[in-house]
């Protein structure tokens, strides 16, 4: 039996955002991981409920070979003011599984920080729920070693709003700020902290 996977889509005032990027990842996962040969079109299955037509919601599509469940949850942004570096060589999260137990175990090591920076092979990967971007004074850069390349990351790279490069733990001091991007937050509304608030 296949493990349950998930697509998280931002829904604002009834509109689903970045749906083409979610569809692309959904297609790739179904083909490469699940071995599916048919096509399932997300927009044909997602109906935004009347009570979710106003405000910010997280649309969660849970699926295996077929879509198992679609739910809409009210969303509020977390306050992020500090990040704790966690080194973990064994972590592997190449597909967006609904079961995030391994990541959750790392998150419990954050101490009094708000989130974590996962470092693997001395390379910066992701936070608990987001891809990371770093500002060098003129441009935003994202590591070329994410655990899971997100849909927001893909869109921002395609639009030329961020660039990609290798970022090691030793490189952090080259940057002034860090931000967290995911399906629910882009450059305009992501939490931003100073690099000094990344605890190593």
TIVO-2410 file (N, C-alpha, C; in nm, 3 decimals):
# residues 200
REC num residu      c1      c2      c3 atome chaine
REC   1      X   0.084  -0.119   0.000     N      A
REC   1      X   0.000   0.000   0.000    CA      A
REC   1      X   0.088   0.125   0.000     C      A
REC   2      X   0.051   0.222  -0.081     N      A
REC   2      X   0.131   0.343  -0.094    CA      A
REC   2      X   0.119   0.431   0.029     C      A
REC   3      X   0.228   0.503   0.058     N      A
REC   3      X   0.222   0.601   0.163    CA      A
REC   3      X   0.141   0.720   0.116     C      A
REC   4      X   0.072   0.785   0.211     N      A
REC   4      X  -0.011   0.899   0.177    CA      A
REC   4      X   0.075   1.022   0.156     C      A
REC   5      X   0.053   1.090   0.044     N      A
REC   5      X   0.126   1.211   0.011    CA      A
REC   5      X   0.033   1.331   0.017     C      A
REC   6      X   0.091   1.450   0.006     N      A
REC   6      X   0.010   1.569   0.027    CA      A
REC   6      X   0.055   1.684  -0.063     C      A
REC   7      X  -0.040   1.760  -0.111     N      A
REC   7      X  -0.015   1.890  -0.173    CA      A
REC   7      X  -0.087   1.994  -0.089     C      A
REC   8      X  -0.015   2.098  -0.050     N      A
REC   8      X  -0.074   2.207   0.026    CA      A
REC   8      X  -0.081   2.329  -0.065     C      A
REC   9      X  -0.201   2.382  -0.085     N      A
REC   9      X  -0.224   2.491  -0.180    CA      A
REC   9      X  -0.283   2.611  -0.107     C      A
REC  10      X  -0.228   2.727  -0.133     N      A
REC  10      X  -0.281   2.849  -0.071    CA      A
REC  10      X  -0.410   2.891  -0.141     C      A
REC  11      X  -0.510   2.918  -0.061     N      A
REC  11      X  -0.640   2.964  -0.112    CA      A
REC  11      X  -0.672   3.098  -0.048     C      A
REC  12      X  -0.680   3.202  -0.128     N      A
REC  12      X  -0.713   3.335  -0.079    CA      A
REC  12      X  -0.841   3.382  -0.147     C      A
REC  13      X  -0.941   3.410  -0.065     N      A
REC  13      X  -1.070   3.458  -0.116    CA      A
REC  13      X  -1.123   3.370  -0.229     C      A
REC  14      X  -1.110   3.239  -0.210     N      A
REC  14      X  -1.164   3.143  -0.305    CA      A
REC  14      X  -1.074   3.110  -0.422     C      A
REC  15      X  -0.958   3.176  -0.433     N      A
REC  15      X  -0.868   3.152  -0.545    CA      A
REC  15      X  -0.751   3.064  -0.503     C      A
REC  16      X  -0.726   2.960  -0.580     N      A
REC  16      X  -0.614   2.869  -0.554    CA      A
REC  16      X  -0.489   2.924  -0.622     C      A
REC  17      X  -0.379   2.935  -0.547     N      A
REC  17      X  -0.258   2.998  -0.599    CA      A
REC  17      X  -0.156   2.894  -0.646     C      A
REC  18      X  -0.079   2.932  -0.751     N      A
REC  18      X   0.031   2.849  -0.804    CA      A
REC  18      X  -0.014   2.708  -0.841     C      A
REC  19      X  -0.136   2.696  -0.888     N      A
REC  19      X  -0.192   2.563  -0.912    CA      A
REC  19      X  -0.114   2.486  -1.018     C      A
REC  20      X  -0.059   2.555  -1.118     N      A
REC  20      X   0.016   2.485  -1.222    CA      A
REC  20      X   0.141   2.418  -1.166     C      A
REC  21      X   0.205   2.483  -1.067     N      A
REC  21      X   0.324   2.424  -1.005    CA      A
REC  21      X   0.287   2.305  -0.917     C      A
REC  22      X   0.174   2.314  -0.849     N      A
REC  22      X   0.127   2.200  -0.770    CA      A
REC  22      X   0.090   2.083  -0.862     C      A
REC  23      X   0.027   2.115  -0.975     N      A
REC  23      X  -0.010   2.010  -1.070    CA      A
REC  23      X   0.114   1.940  -1.124     C      A
REC  24      X   0.218   2.017  -1.154     N      A
REC  24      X   0.342   1.959  -1.208    CA      A
REC  24      X   0.405   1.863  -1.108     C      A
REC  25      X   0.413   1.906  -0.980     N      A
REC  25      X   0.472   1.817  -0.880    CA      A
REC  25      X   0.384   1.695  -0.857     C      A
REC  26      X   0.255   1.716  -0.849     N      A
REC  26      X   0.158   1.608  -0.833    CA      A
REC  26      X   0.176   1.504  -0.944     C      A
REC  27      X   0.189   1.552  -1.069     N      A
REC  27      X   0.209   1.461  -1.183    CA      A
REC  27      X   0.338   1.381  -1.169     C      A
REC  28      X   0.447   1.450  -1.133     N      A
REC  28      X   0.577   1.384  -1.122    CA      A
REC  28      X   0.578   1.279  -1.012     C      A
REC  29      X   0.518   1.312  -0.898     N      A
REC  29      X   0.516   1.217  -0.787    CA      A
REC  29      X   0.433   1.095  -0.822     C      A
REC  30      X   0.317   1.118  -0.882     N      A
REC  30      X   0.232   1.005  -0.919    CA      A
REC  30      X   0.301   0.913  -1.020     C      A
REC  31      X   0.377   0.974  -1.113     N      A
REC  31      X   0.445   0.895  -1.215    CA      A
REC  31      X   0.570   0.827  -1.159     C      A
REC  32      X   0.658   0.906  -1.096     N      A
REC  32      X   0.790   0.856  -1.057    CA      A
REC  32      X   0.790   0.775  -0.928     C      A
REC  33      X   0.707   0.813  -0.833     N      A
REC  33      X   0.706   0.745  -0.704    CA      A
REC  33      X   0.596   0.640  -0.695     C      A
REC  34      X   0.478   0.673  -0.747     N      A
REC  34      X   0.365   0.582  -0.735    CA      A
REC  34      X   0.345   0.493  -0.859     C      A
REC  35      X   0.412   0.527  -0.969     N      A
REC  35      X   0.402   0.445  -1.089    CA      A
REC  35      X   0.271   0.458  -1.164     C      A
REC  36      X   0.200   0.569  -1.144     N      A
REC  36      X   0.071   0.589  -1.211    CA      A
REC  36      X   0.092   0.635  -1.355     C      A
REC  37      X   0.007   0.589  -1.444     N      A
REC  37      X   0.016   0.627  -1.584    CA      A
REC  37      X  -0.101   0.713  -1.630     C      A
REC  38      X  -0.204   0.725  -1.546     N      A
REC  38      X  -0.319   0.807  -1.582    CA      A
REC  38      X  -0.294   0.952  -1.539     C      A
REC  39      X  -0.382   1.041  -1.581     N      A
REC  39      X  -0.372   1.182  -1.547    CA      A
REC  39      X  -0.489   1.222  -1.458     C      A
REC  40      X  -0.457   1.285  -1.348     N      A
REC  40      X  -0.559   1.339  -1.258    CA      A
REC  40      X  -0.538   1.491  -1.252     C      A
REC  41      X  -0.640   1.567  -1.288     N      A
REC  41      X  -0.630   1.713  -1.293    CA      A
REC  41      X  -0.685   1.770  -1.163     C      A
REC  42      X  -0.597   1.836  -1.087     N      A
REC  42      X  -0.636   1.885  -0.955    CA      A
REC  42      X  -0.757   1.978  -0.959     C      A
REC  43      X  -0.757   2.073  -1.052     N      A
REC  43      X  -0.864   2.173  -1.054    CA      A
REC  43      X  -1.001   2.113  -1.082     C      A
REC  44      X  -1.002   1.992  -1.138     N      A
REC  44      X  -1.130   1.925  -1.163    CA      A
REC  44      X  -1.184   1.859  -1.037     C      A
REC  45      X  -1.099   1.846  -0.935     N      A
REC  45      X  -1.139   1.778  -0.812    CA      A
REC  45      X  -1.155   1.873  -0.694     C      A
REC  46      X  -1.096   1.992  -0.703     N      A
REC  46      X  -1.099   2.085  -0.590    CA      A
REC  46      X  -1.213   2.184  -0.605     C      A
REC  47      X  -1.305   2.178  -0.515     N      A
REC  47      X  -1.417   2.272  -0.511    CA      A
REC  47      X  -1.404   2.352  -0.382     C      A
REC  48      X  -1.383   2.484  -0.395     N      A
REC  48      X  -1.368   2.568  -0.276    CA      A
REC  48      X  -1.504   2.584  -0.210     C      A
REC  49      X  -1.519   2.543  -0.084     N      A
REC  49      X  -1.649   2.556  -0.016    CA      A
REC  49      X  -1.692   2.701  -0.002     C      A
REC  50      X  -1.821   2.721   0.008     N      A
REC  50      X  -1.876   2.856   0.021    CA      A
REC  50      X  -1.816   2.930   0.140     C      A
REC  51      X  -1.798   2.859   0.250     N      A
REC  51      X  -1.748   2.923   0.372    CA      A
REC  51      X  -1.599   2.956   0.364     C      A
REC  52      X  -1.534   2.914   0.256     N      A
REC  52      X  -1.390   2.944   0.239    CA      A
REC  52      X  -1.365   3.042   0.124     C      A
REC  53      X  -1.471   3.110   0.083     N      A
REC  53      X  -1.458   3.204  -0.028    CA      A
REC  53      X  -1.398   3.337   0.014     C      A
REC  54      X  -1.392   3.361   0.145     N      A
REC  54      X  -1.333   3.485   0.195    CA      A
REC  54      X  -1.229   3.451   0.301     C      A
REC  55      X  -1.109   3.510   0.287     N      A
REC  55      X  -1.003   3.486   0.384    CA      A
REC  55      X  -0.896   3.393   0.331     C      A
REC  56      X  -0.803   3.358   0.420     N      A
REC  56      X  -0.688   3.274   0.386    CA      A
REC  56      X  -0.708   3.133   0.439     C      A
REC  57      X  -0.695   3.036   0.349     N      A
REC  57      X  -0.713   2.896   0.386    CA      A
REC  57      X  -0.601   2.810   0.326     C      A
REC  58      X  -0.574   2.701   0.393     N      A
REC  58      X  -0.480   2.600   0.345    CA      A
REC  58      X  -0.562   2.486   0.286     C      A
REC  59      X  -0.548   2.464   0.156     N      A
REC  59      X  -0.615   2.352   0.091    CA      A
REC  59      X  -0.518   2.234   0.092     C      A
REC  60      X  -0.556   2.127   0.158     N      A
REC  60      X  -0.472   2.007   0.170    CA      A
REC  60      X  -0.531   1.895   0.084     C      A
REC  61      X  -0.454   1.853  -0.015     N      A
REC  61      X  -0.495   1.742  -0.101    CA      A
REC  61      X  -0.413   1.620  -0.059     C      A
REC  62      X  -0.477   1.522   0.002     N      A
REC  62      X  -0.410   1.398   0.042    CA      A
REC  62      X  -0.437   1.292  -0.065     C      A
REC  63      X  -0.329   1.226  -0.107     N      A
REC  63      X  -0.346   1.133  -0.219    CA      A
REC  63      X  -0.247   1.017  -0.210     C      A
REC  64      X  -0.283   0.910  -0.277     N      A
REC  64      X  -0.193   0.800  -0.307    CA      A
REC  64      X  -0.201   0.785  -0.458     C      A
REC  65      X  -0.246   0.672  -0.509     N      A
REC  65      X  -0.264   0.661  -0.654    CA      A
REC  65      X  -0.377   0.752  -0.701     C      A
REC  66      X  -0.475   0.773  -0.612     N      A
REC  66      X  -0.585   0.864  -0.641    CA      A
REC  66      X  -0.599   0.963  -0.525     C      A
REC  67      X  -0.675   1.067  -0.547     N      A
REC  67      X  -0.700   1.163  -0.440    CA      A
REC  67      X  -0.785   1.098  -0.333     C      A
REC  68      X  -0.738   1.100  -0.210     N      A
REC  68      X  -0.807   1.037  -0.098    CA      A
REC  68      X  -0.896   1.135  -0.022     C      A
REC  69      X  -0.849   1.261  -0.010     N      A
REC  69      X  -0.923   1.358   0.071    CA      A
REC  69      X  -0.879   1.499   0.035     C      A
REC  70      X  -0.972   1.591   0.035     N      A
REC  70      X  -0.942   1.734   0.018    CA      A
REC  70      X  -1.006   1.810   0.132     C      A
REC  71      X  -0.925   1.890   0.201     N      A
REC  71      X  -0.978   1.967   0.314    CA      A
REC  71      X  -0.926   2.109   0.310     C      A
REC  72      X  -1.006   2.199   0.366     N      A
REC  72      X  -0.969   2.340   0.375    CA      A
REC  72      X  -0.960   2.378   0.522     C      A
REC  73      X  -0.845   2.436   0.560     N      A
REC  73      X  -0.821   2.474   0.698    CA      A
REC  73      X  -0.786   2.622   0.706     C      A
REC  74      X  -0.845   2.696   0.799     N      A
REC  74      X  -0.806   2.836   0.818    CA      A
REC  74      X  -0.657   2.844   0.849     C      A
REC  75      X  -0.592   2.947   0.797     N      A
REC  75      X  -0.447   2.956   0.815    CA      A
REC  75      X  -0.407   3.088   0.879     C      A
REC  76      X  -0.319   3.079   0.975     N      A
REC  76      X  -0.258   3.197   1.036    CA      A
REC  76      X  -0.107   3.180   1.031     C      A
REC  77      X  -0.037   3.287   0.999     N      A
REC  77      X   0.108   3.279   0.989    CA      A
REC  77      X   0.173   3.274   1.126     C      A
REC  78      X   0.275   3.189   1.139     N      A
REC  78      X   0.351   3.181   1.263    CA      A
REC  78      X   0.452   3.294   1.270     C      A
REC  79      X   0.481   3.339   1.390     N      A
REC  79      X   0.587   3.437   1.410    CA      A
REC  79      X   0.720   3.363   1.420     C      A
REC  80      X   0.814   3.400   1.334     N      A
REC  80      X   0.946   3.340   1.334    CA      A
REC  80      X   1.049   3.450   1.363     C      A
REC  81      X   1.118   3.437   1.475     N      A
REC  81      X   1.219   3.536   1.511    CA      A
REC  81      X   1.358   3.476   1.527     C      A
REC  82      X   1.365   3.344   1.535     N      A
REC  82      X   1.495   3.278   1.552    CA      A
REC  82      X   1.489   3.136   1.498     C      A
REC  83      X   1.605   3.087   1.453     N      A
REC  83      X   1.617   2.953   1.398    CA      A
REC  83      X   1.733   2.881   1.465     C      A
REC  84      X   1.715   2.752   1.489     N      A
REC  84      X   1.819   2.670   1.548    CA      A
REC  84      X   1.874   2.574   1.442     C      A
REC  85      X   2.006   2.575   1.422     N      A
REC  85      X   2.068   2.481   1.331    CA      A
REC  85      X   2.065   2.341   1.391     C      A
REC  86      X   2.017   2.245   1.311     N      A
REC  86      X   2.014   2.105   1.349    CA      A
REC  86      X   2.089   2.026   1.241     C      A
REC  87      X   2.196   1.957   1.280     N      A
REC  87      X   2.271   1.876   1.185    CA      A
REC  87      X   2.216   1.734   1.185     C      A
REC  88      X   2.181   1.686   1.067     N      A
REC  88      X   2.124   1.551   1.054    CA      A
REC  88      X   2.162   1.493   0.918     C      A
REC  89      X   2.246   1.393   0.921     N      A
REC  89      X   2.296   1.335   0.795    CA      A
REC  89      X   2.200   1.235   0.733     C      A
REC  90      X   2.112   1.177   0.812     N      A
REC  90      X   2.028   1.067   0.763    CA      A
REC  90      X   1.893   1.114   0.709     C      A
REC  91      X   1.859   1.240   0.728     N      A
REC  91      X   1.725   1.286   0.690    CA      A
REC  91      X   1.705   1.277   0.539     C      A
REC  92      X   1.588   1.228   0.499     N      A
REC  92      X   1.553   1.217   0.358    CA      A
REC  92      X   1.403   1.249   0.345     C      A
REC  93      X   1.373   1.354   0.269     N      A
REC  93      X   1.233   1.393   0.253    CA      A
REC  93      X   1.210   1.442   0.110     C      A
REC  94      X   1.242   1.354   0.015     N      A
REC  94      X   1.234   1.390  -0.125    CA      A
REC  94      X   1.093   1.399  -0.180     C      A
REC  95      X   0.997   1.343  -0.107     N      A
REC  95      X   0.857   1.352  -0.146    CA      A
REC  95      X   0.778   1.408  -0.028     C      A
REC  96      X   0.670   1.479  -0.059     N      A
REC  96      X   0.593   1.547   0.045    CA      A
REC  96      X   0.492   1.450   0.106     C      A
REC  97      X   0.539   1.375   0.205     N      A
REC  97      X   0.453   1.279   0.272    CA      A
REC  97      X   0.366   1.347   0.378     C      A
REC  98      X   0.248   1.293   0.397     N      A
REC  98      X   0.162   1.343   0.505    CA      A
REC  98      X   0.224   1.311   0.641     C      A
REC  99      X   0.295   1.199   0.649     N      A
REC  99      X   0.364   1.160   0.772    CA      A
REC  99      X   0.500   1.230   0.776     C      A
REC 100      X   0.514   1.324   0.869     N      A
REC 100      X   0.636   1.402   0.881    CA      A
REC 100      X   0.706   1.373   1.015     C      A
REC 101      X   0.698   1.249   1.061     N      A
REC 101      X   0.750   1.214   1.192    CA      A
REC 101      X   0.899   1.244   1.205     C      A
REC 102      X   0.977   1.209   1.102     N      A
REC 102      X   1.122   1.233   1.110    CA      A
REC 102      X   1.154   1.382   1.121     C      A
REC 103      X   1.084   1.464   1.043     N      A
REC 103      X   1.104   1.608   1.053    CA      A
REC 103      X   1.056   1.659   1.188     C      A
REC 104      X   0.946   1.603   1.236     N      A
REC 104      X   0.892   1.644   1.365    CA      A
REC 104      X   0.990   1.620   1.479     C      A
REC 105      X   1.064   1.508   1.469     N      A
REC 105      X   1.164   1.478   1.572    CA      A
REC 105      X   1.275   1.582   1.572     C      A
REC 106      X   1.314   1.628   1.454     N      A
REC 106      X   1.416   1.733   1.446    CA      A
REC 106      X   1.361   1.864   1.502     C      A
REC 107      X   1.235   1.892   1.474     N      A
REC 107      X   1.173   2.018   1.519    CA      A
REC 107      X   1.171   2.026   1.672     C      A
REC 108      X   1.159   1.912   1.738     N      A
REC 108      X   1.156   1.914   1.885    CA      A
REC 108      X   1.290   1.956   1.945     C      A
REC 109      X   1.394   1.961   1.862     N      A
REC 109      X   1.526   2.001   1.911    CA      A
REC 109      X   1.552   2.151   1.896     C      A
REC 110      X   1.449   2.228   1.866     N      A
REC 110      X   1.466   2.371   1.839    CA      A
REC 110      X   1.494   2.454   1.963     C      A
REC 111      X   1.478   2.395   2.082     N      A
REC 111      X   1.500   2.472   2.205    CA      A
REC 111      X   1.401   2.585   2.216     C      A
REC 112      X   1.450   2.704   2.247     N      A
REC 112      X   1.360   2.818   2.259    CA      A
REC 112      X   1.351   2.898   2.129     C      A
REC 113      X   1.404   2.843   2.019     N      A
REC 113      X   1.389   2.907   1.889    CA      A
REC 113      X   1.252   2.875   1.830     C      A
REC 114      X   1.217   2.946   1.725     N      A
REC 114      X   1.084   2.930   1.664    CA      A
REC 114      X   1.081   2.821   1.557     C      A
REC 115      X   1.193   2.794   1.496     N      A
REC 115      X   1.199   2.693   1.390    CA      A
REC 115      X   1.343   2.645   1.379     C      A
REC 116      X   1.370   2.558   1.282     N      A
REC 116      X   1.501   2.499   1.268    CA      A
REC 116      X   1.557   2.521   1.128     C      A
REC 117      X   1.688   2.510   1.116     N      A
REC 117      X   1.759   2.503   0.988    CA      A
REC 117      X   1.826   2.366   0.985     C      A
REC 118      X   1.783   2.282   0.893     N      A
REC 118      X   1.838   2.147   0.884    CA      A
REC 118      X   1.962   2.149   0.796     C      A
REC 119      X   2.072   2.100   0.850     N      A
REC 119      X   2.200   2.095   0.779    CA      A
REC 119      X   2.237   1.950   0.754     C      A
REC 120      X   2.263   1.918   0.628     N      A
REC 120      X   2.302   1.782   0.589    CA      A
REC 120      X   2.428   1.790   0.506     C      A
REC 121      X   2.530   1.714   0.543     N      A
REC 121      X   2.659   1.719   0.474    CA      A
REC 121      X   2.714   1.861   0.470     C      A
REC 122      X   2.695   1.933   0.578     N      A
REC 122      X   2.739   2.072   0.594    CA      A
REC 122      X   2.665   2.169   0.504     C      A
REC 123      X   2.563   2.123   0.431     N      A
REC 123      X   2.487   2.210   0.341    CA      A
REC 123      X   2.353   2.247   0.403     C      A
REC 124      X   2.314   2.372   0.383     N      A
REC 124      X   2.183   2.419   0.428    CA      A
REC 124      X   2.076   2.353   0.343     C      A
REC 125      X   1.974   2.299   0.406     N      A
REC 125      X   1.863   2.239   0.330    CA      A
REC 125      X   1.736   2.322   0.350     C      A
REC 126      X   1.651   2.282   0.443     N      A
REC 126      X   1.522   2.348   0.465    CA      A
REC 126      X   1.500   2.377   0.613     C      A
REC 127      X   1.390   2.446   0.642     N      A
REC 127      X   1.341   2.454   0.779    CA      A
REC 127      X   1.241   2.340   0.798     C      A
REC 128      X   1.165   2.345   0.905     N      A
REC 128      X   1.068   2.239   0.932    CA      A
REC 128      X   0.959   2.233   0.825     C      A
REC 129      X   0.908   2.348   0.785     N      A
REC 129      X   0.796   2.350   0.690    CA      A
REC 129      X   0.821   2.439   0.569     C      A
REC 130      X   0.945   2.482   0.547     N      A
REC 130      X   0.967   2.579   0.440    CA      A
REC 130      X   1.104   2.562   0.376     C      A
REC 131      X   1.113   2.606   0.251     N      A
REC 131      X   1.243   2.626   0.190    CA      A
REC 131      X   1.300   2.758   0.242     C      A
REC 132      X   1.431   2.769   0.237     N      A
REC 132      X   1.498   2.886   0.291    CA      A
REC 132      X   1.554   2.974   0.179     C      A
REC 133      X   1.554   3.104   0.203     N      A
REC 133      X   1.618   3.200   0.113    CA      A
REC 133      X   1.704   3.294   0.196     C      A
REC 134      X   1.813   3.340   0.136     N      A
REC 134      X   1.908   3.425   0.208    CA      A
REC 134      X   1.940   3.549   0.125     C      A
REC 135      X   1.947   3.665   0.192     N      A
REC 135      X   1.969   3.792   0.125    CA      A
REC 135      X   2.112   3.837   0.145     C      A
REC 136      X   2.180   3.871   0.034     N      A
REC 136      X   2.321   3.909   0.043    CA      A
REC 136      X   2.342   4.060   0.036     C      A
REC 137      X   2.234   4.136   0.045     N      A
REC 137      X   2.242   4.280   0.035    CA      A
REC 137      X   2.186   4.333  -0.095     C      A
REC 138      X   2.174   4.244  -0.194     N      A
REC 138      X   2.117   4.286  -0.322    CA      A
REC 138      X   2.021   4.183  -0.381     C      A
REC 139      X   2.043   4.053  -0.354     N      A
REC 139      X   1.959   3.949  -0.412    CA      A
REC 139      X   1.929   3.839  -0.309     C      A
REC 140      X   1.819   3.770  -0.334     N      A
REC 140      X   1.782   3.654  -0.252    CA      A
REC 140      X   1.832   3.527  -0.318     C      A
REC 141      X   1.893   3.439  -0.237     N      A
REC 141      X   1.947   3.313  -0.285    CA      A
REC 141      X   1.884   3.197  -0.207     C      A
REC 142      X   1.862   3.086  -0.275     N      A
REC 142      X   1.810   2.966  -0.209    CA      A
REC 142      X   1.910   2.853  -0.228     C      A
REC 143      X   1.927   2.768  -0.128     N      A
REC 143      X   2.024   2.658  -0.140    CA      A
REC 143      X   1.990   2.563  -0.254     C      A
REC 144      X   2.096   2.506  -0.314     N      A
REC 144      X   2.074   2.406  -0.420    CA      A
REC 144      X   2.061   2.266  -0.362     C      A
REC 145      X   2.047   2.258  -0.229     N      A
REC 145      X   2.038   2.128  -0.162    CA      A
REC 145      X   1.912   2.119  -0.074     C      A
REC 146      X   1.794   2.158  -0.124     N      A
REC 146      X   1.676   2.145  -0.039    CA      A
REC 146      X   1.640   1.998  -0.019     C      A
REC 147      X   1.579   1.969   0.094     N      A
REC 147      X   1.525   1.834   0.113    CA      A
REC 147      X   1.410   1.810   0.017     C      A
REC 148      X   1.326   1.912   0.001     N      A
REC 148      X   1.209   1.904  -0.086    CA      A
REC 148      X   1.195   2.035  -0.162     C      A
REC 149      X   1.224   2.037  -0.292     N      A
REC 149      X   1.208   2.160  -0.370    CA      A
REC 149      X   1.060   2.197  -0.378     C      A
REC 150      X   1.024   2.309  -0.316     N      A
REC 150      X   0.883   2.347  -0.305    CA      A
REC 150      X   0.829   2.415  -0.429     C      A
REC 151      X   0.697   2.424  -0.435     N      A
REC 151      X   0.631   2.488  -0.548    CA      A
REC 151      X   0.654   2.640  -0.549     C      A
REC 152      X   0.656   2.702  -0.431     N      A
REC 152      X   0.682   2.846  -0.425    CA      A
REC 152      X   0.825   2.875  -0.470     C      A
REC 153      X   0.918   2.791  -0.425     N      A
REC 153      X   1.058   2.803  -0.467    CA      A
REC 153      X   1.068   2.793  -0.618     C      A
REC 154      X   0.999   2.696  -0.676     N      A
REC 154      X   1.003   2.677  -0.822    CA      A
REC 154      X   0.948   2.800  -0.894     C      A
REC 155      X   0.839   2.857  -0.844     N      A
REC 155      X   0.780   2.974  -0.909    CA      A
REC 155      X   0.872   3.095  -0.899     C      A
REC 156      X   0.930   3.118  -0.781     N      A
REC 156      X   1.017   3.234  -0.762    CA      A
REC 156      X   1.145   3.221  -0.846     C      A
REC 157      X   1.197   3.099  -0.860     N      A
REC 157      X   1.312   3.078  -0.948    CA      A
REC 157      X   1.275   3.105  -1.093     C      A
REC 158      X   1.159   3.054  -1.134     N      A
REC 158      X   1.113   3.074  -1.272    CA      A
REC 158      X   1.092   3.222  -1.302     C      A
REC 159      X   1.041   3.296  -1.203     N      A
REC 159      X   1.016   3.440  -1.221    CA      A
REC 159      X   1.142   3.525  -1.206     C      A
REC 160      X   1.253   3.463  -1.169     N      A
REC 160      X   1.378   3.537  -1.152    CA      A
REC 160      X   1.384   3.620  -1.025     C      A
REC 161      X   1.297   3.591  -0.930     N      A
REC 161      X   1.295   3.669  -0.806    CA      A
REC 161      X   1.394   3.617  -0.703     C      A
REC 162      X   1.436   3.492  -0.718     N      A
REC 162      X   1.542   3.436  -0.634    CA      A
REC 162      X   1.639   3.361  -0.726     C      A
REC 163      X   1.760   3.338  -0.674     N      A
REC 163      X   1.860   3.260  -0.747    CA      A
REC 163      X   1.904   3.143  -0.659     C      A
REC 164      X   1.969   3.048  -0.721     N      A
REC 164      X   2.008   2.927  -0.649    CA      A
REC 164      X   2.159   2.911  -0.648     C      A
REC 165      X   2.214   2.865  -0.536     N      A
REC 165      X   2.357   2.838  -0.527    CA      A
REC 165      X   2.381   2.742  -0.410     C      A
REC 166      X   2.501   2.689  -0.399     N      A
REC 166      X   2.538   2.606  -0.285    CA      A
REC 166      X   2.557   2.698  -0.163     C      A
REC 167      X   2.493   2.667  -0.053     N      A
REC 167      X   2.508   2.743   0.071    CA      A
REC 167      X   2.541   2.645   0.182     C      A
REC 168      X   2.662   2.654   0.234     N      A
REC 168      X   2.702   2.568   0.344    CA      A
REC 168      X   2.683   2.641   0.476     C      A
REC 169      X   2.699   2.568   0.583     N      A
REC 169      X   2.688   2.629   0.715    CA      A
REC 169      X   2.791   2.741   0.731     C      A
REC 170      X   2.908   2.722   0.671     N      A
REC 170      X   3.015   2.822   0.681    CA      A
REC 170      X   2.984   2.948   0.600     C      A
REC 171      X   2.889   2.938   0.505     N      A
REC 171      X   2.856   3.052   0.419    CA      A
REC 171      X   2.756   3.148   0.480     C      A
REC 172      X   2.693   3.110   0.590     N      A
REC 172      X   2.582   3.190   0.642    CA      A
REC 172      X   2.620   3.335   0.668     C      A
REC 173      X   2.743   3.358   0.712     N      A
REC 173      X   2.784   3.495   0.745    CA      A
REC 173      X   2.801   3.583   0.622     C      A
REC 174      X   2.789   3.526   0.502     N      A
REC 174      X   2.792   3.607   0.380    CA      A
REC 174      X   2.659   3.678   0.357     C      A
REC 175      X   2.558   3.638   0.435     N      A
REC 175      X   2.423   3.691   0.414    CA      A
REC 175      X   2.380   3.774   0.534     C      A
REC 176      X   2.285   3.864   0.510     N      A
REC 176      X   2.236   3.950   0.618    CA      A
REC 176      X   2.102   3.904   0.674     C      A
REC 177      X   2.019   3.845   0.588     N      A
REC 177      X   1.884   3.806   0.629    CA      A
REC 177      X   1.850   3.668   0.576     C      A
REC 178      X   1.756   3.604   0.644     N      A
REC 178      X   1.704   3.474   0.600    CA      A
REC 178      X   1.552   3.481   0.599     C      A
REC 179      X   1.491   3.414   0.501     N      A
REC 179      X   1.345   3.409   0.492    CA      A
REC 179      X   1.298   3.266   0.469     C      A
REC 180      X   1.172   3.242   0.502     N      A
REC 180      X   1.114   3.109   0.488    CA      A
REC 180      X   0.998   3.115   0.389     C      A
REC 181      X   1.009   3.040   0.280     N      A
REC 181      X   0.905   3.037   0.177    CA      A
REC 181      X   0.844   2.898   0.169     C      A
REC 182      X   0.714   2.895   0.147     N      A
REC 182      X   0.644   2.769   0.118    CA      A
REC 182      X   0.516   2.802   0.042     C      A
REC 183      X   0.431   2.705   0.026     N      A
REC 183      X   0.310   2.727  -0.053    CA      A
REC 183      X   0.224   2.840   0.001     C      A
REC 184      X   0.233   2.864   0.131     N      A
REC 184      X   0.149   2.965   0.194    CA      A
REC 184      X   0.215   3.102   0.203     C      A
REC 185      X   0.346   3.111   0.178     N      A
REC 185      X   0.414   3.239   0.194    CA      A
REC 185      X   0.523   3.258   0.090     C      A
REC 186      X   0.520   3.376   0.025     N      A
REC 186      X   0.619   3.410  -0.077    CA      A
REC 186      X   0.707   3.523  -0.024     C      A
REC 187      X   0.784   3.587  -0.112     N      A
REC 187      X   0.876   3.691  -0.067    CA      A
REC 187      X   0.805   3.807   0.000     C      A
REC 188      X   0.681   3.832  -0.040     N      A
REC 188      X   0.608   3.948   0.012    CA      A
REC 188      X   0.555   3.926   0.154     C      A
REC 189      X   0.525   3.803   0.191     N      A
REC 189      X   0.466   3.781   0.325    CA      A
REC 189      X   0.538   3.675   0.407     C      A
REC 190      X   0.660   3.640   0.367     N      A
REC 190      X   0.736   3.540   0.443    CA      A
REC 190      X   0.795   3.603   0.570     C      A
REC 191      X   0.819   3.522   0.673     N      A
REC 191      X   0.892   3.572   0.789    CA      A
REC 191      X   1.038   3.593   0.752     C      A
REC 192      X   1.095   3.704   0.799     N      A
REC 192      X   1.234   3.737   0.771    CA      A
REC 192      X   1.306   3.763   0.903     C      A
REC 193      X   1.424   3.706   0.919     N      A
REC 193      X   1.504   3.729   1.038    CA      A
REC 193      X   1.646   3.768   0.997     C      A
REC 194      X   1.720   3.826   1.087     N      A
REC 194      X   1.861   3.851   1.060    CA      A
REC 194      X   1.939   3.722   1.078     C      A
REC 195      X   2.047   3.708   1.004     N      A
REC 195      X   2.128   3.587   1.012    CA      A
REC 195      X   2.185   3.568   1.153     C      A
REC 196      X   2.204   3.678   1.224     N      A
REC 196      X   2.253   3.669   1.363    CA      A
REC 196      X   2.157   3.591   1.451     C      A
REC 197      X   2.030   3.580   1.410     N      A
REC 197      X   1.932   3.506   1.490    CA      A
REC 197      X   1.921   3.360   1.447     C      A
REC 198      X   2.020   3.313   1.371     N      A
REC 198      X   2.033   3.170   1.344    CA      A
REC 198      X   2.137   3.116   1.440     C      A
REC 199      X   2.096   3.032   1.530     N      A
REC 199      X   2.186   2.981   1.635    CA      A
REC 199      X   2.257   2.855   1.588     C      A
REC 200      X   2.387   2.855   1.599     N      A
REC 200      X   2.469   2.743   1.547    CA      A
REC 200      X   2.540   2.670   1.658     C      A
***
